[in-house]
């Protein structure tokens, strides 16, 4: 044993020499067969088509629309009284703290990853001349649309995040450390990209490509951008053109089809743009892993408390009251799950039986038993036990812009531009589909403003628009700020406690991640953080 110990250093040295001289650099430089070397890519039309598909992946993925944007941003709306569940819900209860809260930072890199891929597609086309004609227009139209889409959400989620419109030059290190951007910079870039997309995208795609953005998608998003800019004239122009492109509202009895996972009901005549999803048997979590870009995992965020893997939420009673005040039964019953004659739960089971555990939870919390229906999997003809907690088997497309939304935004722009009498018929188109009384054509501008606020609650609750609406209307403090009792005498976030309130000058936007601030000396925090 002692002899072996003495010889051990010599043996190890001998082994090192043998290994060293039996190898060479060529043996060690083994390429990864799963990666395509960049110089070998962007050489064919198919390469560009694959790159476009990859560009969308970052946004449809779990860490953006597939899950995180809902609990990290959308559920901040006053519609949802979220039941606290550790750090999972602090963003949706307006209690998030930089460096602590989950879900606050995942959105940020996903947006830039998709933008980076769009930038590269645009740059490679300019450099190598592979594309031409219709295919070139389709590829570049999608790249410009996607870059605008991502920048729209960067602006409205993160406020002053950097604007990155080209791949950084390795010879110019400063390009890797961009400064904060202004809203004006974002607006200029978004409008320019959408104008390019409008000029290149087709109005419709063949069956194999259905769901990709169209000219109508780009016009609607540009109109929405102008609306947020309060550029009423340009918003009116874009939305009016959308009304000439063949979109139509589904019949009254089919309103709920707008939120179905049935492929025959997706990408319908009312869909101006929707994100495409396909159900997967196995749940996969990850930023850029295979299959994560096609899973709709938000079921956890919209399913009732007894089903949600988090604690779920209740819908606040003032939302229900808007439906009741307008006599709106059709949209009410497709938006809110609650006890009314004929109400059903999962798989068509009687509501009070199927939802008994959630009803008990609500009663114990002292709040009305009102729950989300849209995107909760309630209309899939499946019991709650047959749907996984994340809902990854459902594959429901998310409707980003519906034609009804376009009509209401057009009405808003007209009303703000002092054309109230012209605005009202567009609102009435939406109300007619809901089978409720039309607005009188003699309403004042202020009355129509309130009517639009109410109509957007009835038509669009549960679709991710409400919080952005409150911020741009400067109503977030009134509805979600300290002292608000709009939710039946309670604050809309009452279940999370007194700290769960909107803070003006801060909560309009999420914070820029601390890791970004630490790595980039040119970047400053958003106001209030």
KOLPA-719507 format. One line per 8 residues: number of its first residue (from 0); their letters; for each residue z, x, y of N, C-alpha, C. Coordinates in steps of 0.05 Angstrom, whole numbers, m for minus. Each point is the difference from the previous one (the first is absolute). Layout:
KOLPA-719507
NUM) a) Z:X:Y:Z:X:Y:Z:X:Y | ...
***
This chain:
KOLPA-719507
0) xxxxxxxx) 0:17:m24:0:m17:24:0:17:25 | 17:21:0:1:18:23:m27:14:4 | m13:8:m22:m25:14:1:m22:m18:13 | 0:m25:m9:m19:m19:11:4:m4:30 | 25:m2:9:6:m3:28:m10:24:17 | 3:24:m12:m10:24:14:m30:0:2 | m13:m10:m22:m30:0:m1:m12:m23:17 | 16:m20:7:m11:m25:12:m16:5:25
8) xxxxxxxx) 10:17:20:m16:5:24:m27:13:m7 | m1:18:m20:m25:14:m7:m19:m20:m12 | 10:m18:m18:m17:m20:m12:m13:m18:21 | 16:m9:20:m10:m18:20:m22:14:17 | 5:26:6:m20:15:15:m26:2:m15 | 2:5:m27:m24:3:m17:m15:m27:0 | 15:m22:m3:m14:m26:0:m14:m5:26 | 12:7:22:m13:m4:27:m26:15:2
16) xxxxxxxx) 0:25:m10:m24:17:1:m22:m12:m17 | 7:m9:m24:m20:m12:m18:m12:m24:12 | 17:m18:11:m10:m25:13:m17:6:24 | 8:19:16:m14:6:25:m28:10:m7 | m3:19:m19:m26:12:m5:m17:m18:m19 | 11:m20:m11:m16:m18:m16:m11:m23:16 | 7:m2:26:m10:m21:18:m17:12:22 | m17:m16:12:m14:8:25:m1:m24:18
24) xxxxxxxx) m10:4:24:m1:m21:20:m16:m24:m9 | m22:5:m13:m17:m22:m9:14:m19:m19 | 18:13:m17:15:m17:m19:20:m18:15 | 10:10:22:21:m15:14:m11:m21:19 | m24:5:10:m12:m19:19:m15:m22:m15 | 16:m20:m9:m12:m22:m15:m2:m24:18 | m23:m12:2:m4:m23:18:12:m25:m13 | 9:m18:17:11:m26:m10:m24:m18:m5
32) xxxxxxxx) m4:m9:m25:m23:m17:m7:2:m27:13 | 24:m8:10:3:m26:12:m8:m1:30 | m4:24:12:m7:1:28:m30:7:3 | m12:m11:20:m28:6:6:1:19:24 | m11:24:m3:m1:20:22:m14:m12:23 | 10:3:24:m11:m13:24:m29:7:5 | m9:25:m3:m28:6:5:m18:m15:m20 | 10:m8:m22:m16:m15:m20:0:m30:4
40) xxxxxxxx) 15:m9:20:1:m29:5:m16:m7:25 | m3:m25:5:m16:m10:23:m29:10:m2 | m10:2:m25:m28:9:m4:m19:m23:m7 | 12:m23:m7:m17:m23:m8:11:m26:13 | m17:m21:m1:10:m26:10:24:m9:m16 | 0:5:m26:23:m8:m16:26:14:8 | m2:25:7:23:15:10:12:m15:24 | m17:m8:19:10:m13:24:12:m27:m8
48) xxxxxxxx) m12:m14:m19:11:m26:m8:28:3:m13 | 3:21:m16:26:6:m12:21:7:22 | m9:15:20:18:7:22:9:m24:15 | m18:m19:4:7:m25:14:21:m15:m16 | m4:m2:m26:20:m14:m16:27:13:2 | 0:27:m1:26:15:3:12:m4:27 | m16:m4:20:10:m5:28:17:m25:1 | m7:m21:m14:15:m25:0:26:3:m15
56) xxxxxxxx) 1:17:m20:22:2:m19:27:4:14 | 0:17:21:26:6:13:12:m25:13 | m17:m19:8:10:m24:14:7:m22:m20 | m15:m4:m21:7:m20:m19:23:9:m19 | 7:26:1:20:11:m18:28:m11:4 | 17:6:m19:28:m9:0:14:8:26 | m5:24:10:15:10:23:m10:m11:26 | m21:m17:m1:m8:m14:25:m1:m30:m7
64) xxxxxxxx) m24:m12:0:0:m29:m3:9:m10:m27 | m3:17:m21:8:m8:m26:30:m7:m2 | 16:10:18:29:m7:m1:14:6:26 | m1:25:10:19:9:20:m3:m13:27 | m24:m7:8:m3:m12:27:15:m26:2 | 4:m14:m22:13:m26:0:30:3:6 | 14:15:m16:28:4:5:6:18:23 | m19:18:6:4:19:22:m8:m10:27
72) xxxxxxxx) m16:m22:1:m10:m9:26:m3:m30:2 | m15:m13:m19:m6:m28:3:24:m18:m1 | 20:6:m16:23:m17:m3:19:2:24 | m7:15:20:16:1:25:m3:m27:15 | m20:m16:m6:m5:m25:13:25:m18:m1 | 1:m18:20:22:m20:1:m2:m21:m22 | m22:m1:m14:m3:m19:m22:19:6:m23 | 8:25:m3:14:9:m24:29:8:6
80) xxxxxxxx) 19:m15:m12:28:9:1:5:15:m26 | m2:26:2:1:18:m23:28:4:m10 | 4:m3:m26:26:5:m12:3:30:m4 | 20:13:12:2:29:m1:2:11:m28 | m14:23:m4:1:13:m26:m2:30:5 | 23:13:6:2:28:4:m21:10:21 | m12:23:m5:m19:11:19:m28:m13:m2 | m4:m16:m22:m26:m12:m4:m7:m20:22
88) xxxxxxxx) 20:m12:13:m7:m22:19:7:7:29 | 9:24:6:8:5:28:m23:m1:19 | m24:5:m9:m23:m2:18:m6:m29:7 | 1:m17:m20:m6:m29:4:22:m15:14 | 24:13:3:22:m13:15:4:14:27 | m19:17:8:1:13:26:24:19:3 | 9:11:m22:23:18:0:m8:29:m7 | m26:5:m3:m9:26:m9:9:23:18
96) xxxxxxxx) 6:22:m12:7:24:14:m17:24:m9 | m11:15:20:m17:23:m8:15:19:m18 | m15:9:m21:11:19:m18:17:m12:m22 | 6:m26:1:17:m13:m19:m14:m22:m15 | m13:m19:15:m11:m24:m12:m24:5:m18 | 0:m14:m22:m24:1:m18:m22:m15:13 | m24:6:m8:m25:m14:7:m10:4:29 | 15:14:16:m9:4:28:m22:20:3
104) xxxxxxxx) 0:20:m17:m19:23:4:m24:0:m19 | 1:m15:m21:m22:1:m19:m26:m10:12 | 1:m19:18:m24:m12:12:m16:21:16 | 14:18:13:m12:19:19:m20:18:m13 | 7:15:m21:m19:18:m13:m23:m14:m14 | 5:m25:m10:m21:m14:m13:m23:m7:20 | 7:m7:24:m20:m6:20:m16:25:7 | 14:22:3:m15:25:7:m17:10:m23
112) xxxxxxxx) 9:m5:m24:m16:9:m23:m26:m15:m1 | 1:m27:5:m25:m15:0:m18:8:24 | 12:5:23:m15:9:23:m13:26:m5 | 14:18:m13:m11:27:m7:m25:m3:m17 | 2:m18:m19:m23:m4:m18:m23:m13:14 | 5:m18:19:m21:m12:16:m13:21:18 | 17:17:12:m11:21:17:m19:18:m16 | 8:7:m24:m16:18:m16:m27:m12:m8
120) xxxxxxxx) 1:m25:m6:m25:m14:m7:m20:1:24 | 11:m7:24:m17:0:24:m10:28:6 | 17:20:m3:m8:28:6:m20:11:m20 | 4:m6:m26:m18:10:m20:m28:m13:2 | m1:m25:8:m26:m12:4:m15:14:23 | 15:6:21:m13:14:23:m10:28:m7 | 14:13:m20:m6:28:m6:m22:3:m21 | m1:m18:m20:m18:7:m23:m24:m18:m3
128) xxxxxxxx) m2:m22:14:m25:m15:0:m7:m13:m27 | 20:m5:m17:m6:m12:m26:m7:m30:3 | 13:m14:18:m3:m28:2:m22:m8:20 | m11:m24:m5:m19:m10:19:m3:m30:m5 | m12:m14:20:m6:m28:m3:24:m18:m4 | m4:m20:m17:21:m21:m5:25:12:m12 | m3:18:m18:24:12:m13:16:16:21 | m13:14:17:15:15:21:15:m20:18
136) xxxxxxxx) m13:m22:8:14:m19:16:24:m12:m14 | m3:m6:m26:22:m11:m15:24:19:m2 | m6:25:m6:21:20:m3:14:5:27 | m16:6:21:13:6:26:13:m25:12 | m12:m23:m4:13:m24:10:27:m4:m11 | 3:5:m26:27:m3:m13:19:21:10 | m10:25:4:18:21:9:10:m5:28 | m18:m9:18:9:m7:27:19:m24:0
144) xxxxxxxx) m6:m20:m16:18:m23:m1:28:8:m10 | 0:16:m22:26:8:m11:16:17:19 | m13:18:14:14:16:20:12:m17:22 | m15:m20:9:10:m18:20:23:m17:m11 | m3:m10:m24:21:m15:m13:27:15:m1 | m2:25:m9:24:17:m2:12:6:28 | m18:6:19:10:5:27:13:m25:13 | m11:m23:m7:12:m25:10:29:m2:m10
152) xxxxxxxx) 5:6:m25:27:m2:m11:17:24:9 | m11:23:4:15:22:12:11:m8:27 | m18:m11:17:8:m8:27:21:m22:m1 | m3:m20:m17:18:m23:1:25:4:m17 | 0:19:m17:24:7:m15:16:23:13 | m15:21:9:13:24:9:m4:6:29 | m14:m16:15:m2:2:29:m13:25:11 | 13:23:m1:m10:24:13:m8:22:m20
160) xxxxxxxx) m5:m8:m25:m8:20:m20:m25:14:8 | m5:25:m8:m24:15:8:m26:m14:m9 | m20:3:15:m27:m11:m6:m16:24:m11 | m9:m3:m26:m14:22:m13:m28:m10:m7 | m20:9:15:m27:m10:m4:m19:21:m12 | 11:22:m9:m17:20:m13:18:18:m18 | m13:13:m19:14:18:m18:8:25:16 | 26:8:0:8:23:15:m15:25:m7
168) xxxxxxxx) m7:16:20:m14:25:m4:19:22:m7 | m3:13:m24:18:22:m8:0:23:20 | m21:3:15:m2:21:20:15:m7:26 | 9:m24:2:13:m9:24:27:m13:m8 | 21:16:m3:25:m10:m10:12:m23:16 | m6:m1:26:11:m21:17:m8:m28:m10 | m23:m2:m13:m9:m26:m10:18:m11:m22 | 16:17:m12:19:m9:m21:26:m11:12
176) xxxxxxxx) 3:2:26:24:m9:13:m7:m19:23 | m11:m24:m6:m8:m19:21:24:m12:14 | m5:m7:25:21:m13:16:0:m30:m3 | 20:m13:11:0:m30:0:m24:m11:14 | m9:m23:m10:m23:m13:13:10:m24:16 | m16:m9:19:7:m24:15:m15:m24:m12 | 9:m24:8:m14:m24:m9:m29:0:9 | m5:10:24:m27:1:11:m18:17:m17
184) xxxxxxxx) 11:22:m10:m16:18:m17:m7:m14:m26 | 20:m13:m11:m5:m15:m25:m20:m22:4 | 3:m15:21:m19:m22:5:m29:10:2 | m3:21:15:m27:11:3:m12:9:m27 | 16:13:m16:m9:9:m27:m6:m23:m18 | 18:m20:m1:m4:m23:m18:m25:m16:8 | m3:m5:26:m23:m15:9:m26:15:m7 | 0:26:5:m25:16:m6:m6:0:m30
192) xxxxxxxx) 20:3:m17:m5:m1:m29:m10:m27:m9 | 13:m21:10:m8:m27:m8:m28:m8:10 | m7:11:23:m27:m5:10:m21:13:m18 | 7:25:m9:m18:13:m19:m1:m15:m26 | 22:m10:m9:1:m15:m25:m17:m26:2 | 3:m14:23:m15:m24:5:m30:5:m2 | m9:23:10:m28:7:1:m11:9:m27 | 18:6:m19:m9:11:m26:6:m17:m24
200) xxxxxxxx) 22:m16:1:8:m15:m24:m18:m24:m4 | m4:m8:m25:m15:m25:m6:18:m24:5 | m12:m23:3:16:m24:2:12:m9:m27 | m13:8:m21:10:m7:m27:m8:22:m19 | 14:1:m23:m5:20:m20:m8:m14:m26 | m13:15:m18:m6:m11:m26:26:m4:m17 | m3:m12:m22:23:m7:m17:17:24:m8 | m13:23:m4:14:24:m9:18:12:22
208) xxxxxxxx) m7:m6:25:14:12:23:15:m20:17 | 2:m25:m10:14:m20:15:28:8:7 | 9:m5:24:27:7:9:0:24:18 | m23:15:1:m1:22:20:m3:m12:28 | 8:14:21:m2:m11:27:m29:m5:7 | m3:m21:16:m27:m9:8:m1:2:31 | m24:m7:10:m3:m1:29:20:m19:12 | 4:m23:m13:19:m20:9:28:11:0
216) xxxxxxxx) 7:16:m20:27:12:m1:4:18:25 | m20:16:6:2:19:23:1:m15:26 | m16:m21:3:1:m16:25:27:m13:3 | 12:m11:m21:26:m13:1:22:20:8 | m1:24:m12:21:19:6:m4:11:29 | m25:3:9:m4:9:27:9:m22:20 | m6:m25:m7:10:m22:17:31:m1:1 | 13:6:m23:29:0:m1:11:23:17
224) xxxxxxxx) m14:23:0:8:23:16:m2:m8:30 | m22:m12:8:m3:m9:27:22:m20:8 | 6:m18:m19:21:m20:5:27:14:6 | 7:20:m16:25:15:4:m1:16:26 | m24:7:9:m3:15:25:0:m20:24 | 0:m26:m5:m3:m21:20:m26:2:15 | m21:9:m14:m27:0:10:m13:m26:m11 | 6:m22:14:m7:m26:m10:m30:m4:m3
232) xxxxxxxx) m15:10:20:m29:m5:0:m13:12:m25 | 6:25:m6:m12:13:m23:11:m12:m26 | 25:m8:m1:11:m13:m24:m15:m26:m5 | m5:m15:21:m15:m26:m2:m28:6:m11 | m13:20:10:m27:7:m9:m1:6:m30 | 19:17:m9:0:7:m28:7:m23:m18 | 21:m14:6:8:m23:m17:m21:m22:0 | m13:m4:22:m21:m21:1:m22:8:m19
240) xxxxxxxx) m8:25:0:m21:9:m18:8:m4:m29 | 26:5:m7:9:m4:m27:m4:m29:m9 | 3:m18:19:m3:m29:m7:m29:m7:m7 | m19:18:6:m28:m6:m6:m9:13:m26 | 18:13:m15:m8:16:m23:3:m14:m27 | 6:m25:0:1:m15:m25:27:m3:m13 | 22:9:13:26:m4:m11:8:m29:3 | 18:m10:m17:9:m28:2:28:m2:m12
248) xxxxxxxx) 15:m20:9:26:m6:m11:m3:m13:m27 | 18:7:m19:0:m14:m25:9:m29:5 | m7:m18:m18:9:m28:3:31:m1:m1 | 10:m22:10:30:m4:1:13:5:m27 | m12:m11:m21:13:2:m27:m2:28:m11 | m15:17:12:m3:28:m10:13:21:18 | 16:m9:20:13:19:18:15:22:m16 | 14:m8:m21:15:19:m16:m16:20:m15
256) xxxxxxxx) m26:m6:m3:m18:19:m14:m2:26:16 | 6:m1:25:m1:25:17:19:21:m10 | 19:m7:m17:21:19:m8:1:3:m31 | m21:m9:m13:m1:0:m29:m11:27:m10 | 8:8:m24:m11:24:m13:m24:m6:m17 | m8:m26:m2:m23:m7:m15:m25:12:13 | m15:17:m14:m23:13:12:m20:m19:12 | m2:m24:m11:m19:m19:10:8:m12:27
264) xxxxxxxx) 26:5:8:10:m10:25:4:22:21 | m3:25:m9:2:22:19:m27:5:13 | 1:13:23:m25:6:16:m16:m26:4 | 14:m21:7:m13:m26:4:m12:m3:28 | m10:m24:6:m13:m4:26:18:3:24 | 26:m1:m4:20:3:21:9:29:4 | m7:17:m19:8:28:1:m18:17:17 | 11:10:22:m15:19:17:4:28:m9
272) xxxxxxxx) 25:6:m9:5:26:m13:25:m1:m16 | m1:9:m25:23:2:m17:0:25:m16 | 24:10:m5:3:24:m17:m1:m8:m29 | m15:16:m16:m6:m7:m27:20:12:m20 | 10:m17:m18:19:9:m21:m8:m11:m27 | 8:15:m20:m5:m8:m28:27:3:m15 | 7:m20:m16:25:2:m15:m1:23:m20 | 23:13:m4:3:22:m19:22:m6:m19
280) xxxxxxxx) m4:6:m25:20:m5:m21:25:18:4 | m5:25:9:22:19:3:5:6:29 | 25:m1:8:8:6:28:m2:30:4 | m13:8:22:m2:29:7:9:3:29 | 18:18:4:10:5:27:m10:27:9 | m10:2:25:m8:26:9:m18:m3:25 | m2:22:15:m15:0:25:m30:0:m5 | m10:16:m19:m29:2:m3:m6:3:m30
288) xxxxxxxx) 14:m14:m17:m5:2:m28:m20:m21:m10 | m13:5:m22:m19:m20:m11:14:m27:m3 | m14:m21:7:8:m28:m3:19:m10:22 | 13:18:15:19:m10:20:m15:m14:23 | m25:6:4:m14:m13:21:m11:m27:m7 | 5:m10:m24:m10:m26:m7:22:m19:m9 | 25:8:4:23:m17:m8:12:m14:24 | 3:m26:m2:14:m15:21:29:m3:m8
296) xxxxxxxx) 17:16:11:28:2:m8:19:m14:19 | m10:m17:18:17:m12:20:15:m25:m11 | m4:m7:m25:15:m23:m12:30:4:4 | 9:24:m2:29:6:4:9:m9:27 | m18:0:20:8:m6:28:m2:m30:7 | m15:m15:m15:m4:m28:7:10:m19:m21 | 8:10:m23:12:m18:m21:29:m7:8 | 10:m23:m11:26:m10:8:23:18:m10
304) xxxxxxxx) 24:m3:11:22:18:m6:6:3:m30 | m3:m21:m16:7:3:m28:m22:14:m16 | m23:5:13:m22:14:m13:m4:28:11 | 3:4:25:m5:25:13:18:22:m11 | m12:24:m3:15:24:m9:18:9:23 | m7:m5:25:19:2:22:14:m26:1 | 13:m7:22:14:m26:0:m16:m23:12 | m24:6:9:m17:m21:11:8:m9:28
312) xxxxxxxx) m10:m24:7:6:m11:27:m2:m30:m1 | 9:m12:22:m5:m29:4:m18:m2:25 | m15:m22:1:m16:m6:24:19:m14:20 | m2:8:25:18:m12:20:m8:m28:6 | 20:m18:6:m6:m28:3:m18:m7:25 | 0:17:20:m17:m6:23:m29:2:m6 | m7:15:m21:m28:1:m9:m8:m27:m13 | 17:m10:m17:m4:m26:m13:m2:m22:22
320) xxxxxxxx) 16:2:20:1:m21:21:m26:m3:14 | m15:22:4:m26:m1:13:m19:m17:m16 | 0:3:m26:m17:m16:m18:9:m30:3 | 26:m5:m1:9:m27:1:m7:m14:26 | 3:15:22:m6:m11:26:m29:m8:3 | m17:13:m15:m29:m5:2:m10:m18:m23 | 18:m8:m18:m8:m17:m22:m19:15:m19 | 4:26:m3:m18:17:m16:12:3:m28
328) xxxxxxxx) m10:m16:m19:9:2:m27:m16:19:m17 | m26:1:5:m18:16:m17:7:30:2 | 2:10:24:6:29:3:30:6:m5 | 17:m19:7:29:3:m6:4:5:m30 | m12:m16:m16:5:1:m29:m13:25:m13 | m19:12:14:m13:24:m11:12:26:13 | 19:m4:18:12:23:14:29:3:m8 | 15:m22:m3:28:1:m5:6:m14:m27
336) xxxxxxxx) 16:13:m17:9:m12:m24:28:m12:5 | 2:m27:m2:26:m12:4:0:m28:m13 | 21:m14:2:4:m26:m14:m12:m23:16 | m24:m8:m8:m13:m24:11:m11:m15:m23 | m7:m25:3:m11:m16:m23:m24:13:m13 | 2:6:m25:m22:12:m15:m1:30:1 | 20:13:13:0:29:3:2:13:m28 | m14:22:m3:0:15:m25:7:29:5
344) xxxxxxxx) 9:13:m22:5:28:1:m20:15:m16 | 8:21:m14:m19:16:m16:m10:m16:m24 | m26:3:m5:m12:m13:m23:0:m30:2 | 4:m11:24:0:m29:4:25:m14:m8 | 22:15:m6:25:m12:m7:13:m13:25 | 16:m21:m4:13:m13:23:15:20:16 | m3:m2:27:12:20:18:30:3:m4 | 14:m22:0:30:2:m1:10:12:m26
352) xxxxxxxx) m16:m3:m21:8:13:m26:m7:30:0 | m25:6:7:m9:27:m1:14:18:20 | 6:m11:24:12:16:21:30:m4:2 | 12:m12:m20:29:m5:1:16:24:7 | m5:24:m12:16:24:7:m3:7:29 | m25:m1:11:m4:7:28:12:m21:19 | m1:m25:m8:12:m21:16:30:5:2 | 12:8:m22:29:5:0:7:24:18
360) xxxxxxxx) m17:21:m1:4:23:16:m1:m7:30 | m20:m17:7:m2:m8:28:24:m17:9 | 9:m18:m18:23:m16:7:25:17:4 | 3:20:m17:23:18:2:m1:17:26 | m24:5:9:m3:15:25:1:m18:25 | 0:m26:m5:2:m19:22:m26:m4:16 | m23:4:m14:m25:m3:14:m18:m20:m16 | m19:m13:12:m17:m19:m14:m16:14:m22
368) xxxxxxxx) m5:m14:m21:m15:11:m23:m30:m3:4 | m10:18:17:m29:1:7:m10:27:m8 | m22:1:m15:m9:25:m11:m31:4:4 | m9:24:m1:m29:6:3:m16:m11:m23 | m23:m10:6:m19:m8:m21:m24:18:m1 | m12:6:23:m23:17:1:6:27:m12 | m17:10:m17:2:27:m12:25:4:m17 | 13:m22:m8:24:1:m17:m7:m5:m30
376) xxxxxxxx) m26:m5:m5:m8:m4:m28:6:m28:m11 | 6:m19:18:8:m26:m9:m23:m17:m10 | m24:7:7:m23:m17:m7:m17:13:m22 | 11:17:m16:m15:15:m20:2:m13:m28 | 13:m24:m1:3:m14:m26:15:18:m20 | 19:15:10:17:17:m16:29:m4:7 | 18:2:m20:28:m1:6:8:26:14 | 23:0:14:9:24:13:5:22:m20
384) xxxxxxxx) 8:m7:m25:5:20:m20:m25:14:m9 | m23:m13:4:m26:12:m8:m12:18:21 | 13:1:23:m10:17:22:19:24:3 | m10:25:m2:18:23:4:11:0:28 | 22:14:3:14:0:26:m17:8:23 | m18:19:m4:m17:9:22:m26:m17:2 | m5:m16:m20:m24:m17:0:m26:15:m4 | 2:23:m12:m24:17:m2:m22:m11:m19
392) xxxxxxxx) 7:m20:m16:m20:m12:m18:m16:m21:14 | 8:m9:25:m14:m22:13:m26:8:13 | 0:22:15:m24:9:12:m10:m18:22 | 18:m12:15:m8:m18:22:m11:16:24 | m24:m7:10:m10:12:24:17:m9:24 | 3:19:19:15:m8:25:m21:m6:21 | 2:m24:12:m18:m9:20:8:11:27 | m15:20:10:7:13:26:m8:m18:23
400) xxxxxxxx) m25:m10:0:m9:m18:22:m13:m24:m13 | 10:m24:6:m13:m24:m9:m14:m13:24 | m20:m17:m6:m15:m13:21:18:m17:18 | 20:m13:m12:19:m16:16:14:18:21 | 6:24:m7:12:19:19:m19:6:22 | m26:4:m6:m20:5:20:m1:m24:20 | 0:m24:m10:m2:m24:17:24:m1:19 | 24:6:m11:24:m1:17:0:23:21
408) xxxxxxxx) m9:24:m8:m2:22:19:m21:m6:22 | m22:m13:m8:m20:m8:20:11:m20:19 | 15:m19:m10:13:m20:17:20:13:20 | 14:19:m10:20:14:17:m15:15:22 | m21:15:m7:m15:15:21:m12:m19:21 | m11:m22:m9:m11:m20:19:21:m11:18 | 23:m7:m12:22:m12:16:10:20:21 | 3:25:m8:10:20:19:m21:6:21
416) xxxxxxxx) m25:m5:m6:m22:4:19:m6:m25:16 | 20:m18:1:m1:m24:16:m22:m20:m9 | m7:1:m26:m19:m19:m11:15:m18:m20 | 21:m12:8:18:m15:m17:m15:m23:m15 | m17:m14:15:m14:m23:m12:m19:10:m23 | m10:24:3:m18:11:m21:17:10:m24 | 25:8:5:17:11:m21:9:m21:m20 | 7:m23:10:13:m21:m16:m17:m8:m25
424) xxxxxxxx) m26:m3:2:m15:m8:m24:1:20:m23 | 3:25:6:3:20:m21:27:m3:m14 | 21:m6:15:26:m5:m13:m2:m25:m17 | m14:m20:10:m3:m25:m14:m16:2:m26 | m18:20:m2:m14:4:m25:21:8:m22 | 19:16:8:20:9:m19:19:m23:m7 | 7:m15:20:18:m23:m5:m14:m22:m16 | m26:m4:4:m14:m20:m16:0:7:m29
432) xxxxxxxx) m3:25:m7:1:8:m28:28:m6:m12 | 21:3:17:27:m6:m9:6:m30:0 | m19:m16:9:3:m29:1:24:m8:18 | 2:12:23:20:m8:20:m15:m7:26 | 14:m14:17:m12:m11:24:m11:22:18 | m23:m4:12:m12:20:19:16:1:25 | m2:23:14:13:3:26:m17:m15:20 | 14:m11:20:m14:m14:22:m16:21:16
440) xxxxxxxx) m23:m8:9:m17:18:15:10:4:29 | 21:m15:7:10:2:27:25:18:3 | 7:14:m22:23:18:1:m3:22:21 | 22:8:12:0:22:19:m2:27:m14 | m5:21:15:m2:27:m11:27:7:m13 | 22:m5:12:27:6:m12:4:m16:m25 | m8:m25:m1:3:m16:m24:m17:11:m23 | m24:9:7:m17:11:m21:11:27:m10
448) xxxxxxxx) 12:16:18:13:25:m9:20:m6:m22 | 17:m20:5:21:m7:m20:m13:m12:m25 | m21:m15:4:m14:m12:m24:m11:22:m17 | m11:22:12:m10:22:m16:22:15:m15 | 22:4:14:23:13:m13:8:m17:m25 | 2:m26:3:8:m17:m22:m21:m1:m22 | m25:m1:8:m22:m1:m19:m1:25:m17 | 5:22:12:m1:26:m15:24:1:m20
456) xxxxxxxx) 22:m13:7:22:m2:m20:m9:m17:m24 | m12:m23:5:m8:m18:m22:m23:11:m16 | m18:13:12:m24:10:m14:5:27:m13 | 16:18:12:m1:28:m8:27:11:m9 | 22:m16:0:25:11:m9:m3:11:m28 | 12:23:m5:m1:13:m26:m24:18:m4 | m16:5:22:m24:16:m3:0:26:16 | 23:6:13:3:26:13:m8:2:29
464) xxxxxxxx) m2:m23:14:m9:0:28:23:m5:19 | 21:m13:m8:20:m11:18:14:21:17 | 9:22:m12:15:20:15:m18:12:22 | m25:7:m7:m18:10:20:m4:m20:22 | m2:m26:m7:m3:m21:21:23:0:19 | 25:1:m11:23:m1:17:1:24:19 | m8:23:m9:1:24:17:m21:m2:22 | m24:m8:m7:m21:m1:21:4:m23:20
472) xxxxxxxx) 13:m21:m9:7:m23:18:26:6:16 | 13:22:m6:25:8:12:22:m22:m5 | m1:m10:m25:20:m20:m8:20:11:m21 | m4:25:m8:17:11:m22:29:0:8 | 6:7:25:28:1:9:12:m28:0 | m16:m20:9:10:m27:1:7:m11:m28 | m18:7:m19:2:m12:m26:18:16:m19 | m1:27:3:15:18:m19:21:16:14
480) xxxxxxxx) 2:m1:26:20:16:14:28:m10:m2 | 19:15:11:29:m9:m1:3:m27:13 | 16:m17:m13:5:m26:11:m19:m22:m9 | m22:7:m14:m18:m21:m9:13:m17:m20 | m3:m27:3:10:m19:m19:m23:m19:m9 | m24:10:1:m23:m17:m5:m1:m11:m28 | 12:15:m19:m1:m8:m28:21:m20:m7 | m2:m24:10:20:m21:m7:28:7:10
488) xxxxxxxx) 1:12:23:26:7:11:9:28:m8 | m16:14:m16:6:27:m9:m21:20:10 | 7:25:m1:m20:21:5:m19:1:m24 | m26:5:4:m19:2:m22:7:20:m22 | 16:20:8:9:21:m20:30:m1:m5 | 11:m24:2:29:m4:m1:12:10:m26 | m15:m1:m22:12:8:m26:6:30:m1 | m13:16:18:5:29:0:22:8:19
496) xxxxxxxx) 11:m19:15:22:6:18:m8:4:29 | 19:5:17:m4:1:29:m18:23:10 | m2:21:m16:m16:23:8:m30:m4:m4 | m7:m21:m15:m28:m6:m7:m13:m15:23 | m7:14:21:m12:m13:23:m23:18:11 | m19:m13:14:m22:15:12:10:13:26 | m7:26:3:8:14:24:m25:6:16 | m2:m12:24:m23:3:17:m2:29:8
504) xxxxxxxx) m25:11:1:m4:28:7:3:18:m23 | 4:m11:m24:2:17:m24:m14:m13:m24 | 8:m25:m6:m9:m12:m25:m29:m12:1 | m13:3:22:m28:m8:1:m16:17:m20 | 10:25:m5:m14:19:m18:20:12:m19 | m11:10:m22:16:17:m18:2:28:11 | 18:16:m11:2:27:10:m20:18:m13 | m8:21:14:m17:21:m11:18:16:m19
512) xxxxxxxx) m8:6:m25:17:13:m19:12:26:11 | 25:5:m7:14:25:9:m15:25:m10 | m11:m2:m24:m14:24:m11:m24:7:18 | m13:m20:11:m23:5:17:9:12:27 | 22:m10:10:11:11:26:9:29:m4 | 12:6:m23:9:27:m5:m22:20:m4 | m22:m10:m12:m23:18:m6:m19:3:23 | 0:m18:20:m19:0:21:14:1:27
520) xxxxxxxx) 0:24:13:14:3:26:m13:m16:23 | m24:m10:m4:m13:m16:21:5:m30:m2 | 15:m8:m20:5:m28:m6:27:m9:10 | 1:m22:13:26:m11:11:7:m26:m15 | 25:m7:m2:9:m25:m13:m10:m24:16 | m2:m22:m14:m5:m26:14:23:m7:17 | m4:m16:22:23:m8:17:22:m13:m16 | 24:6:7:24:m12:m12:10:14:m25
528) x) m15:20:m10:9:14:m25:8:29:7
***
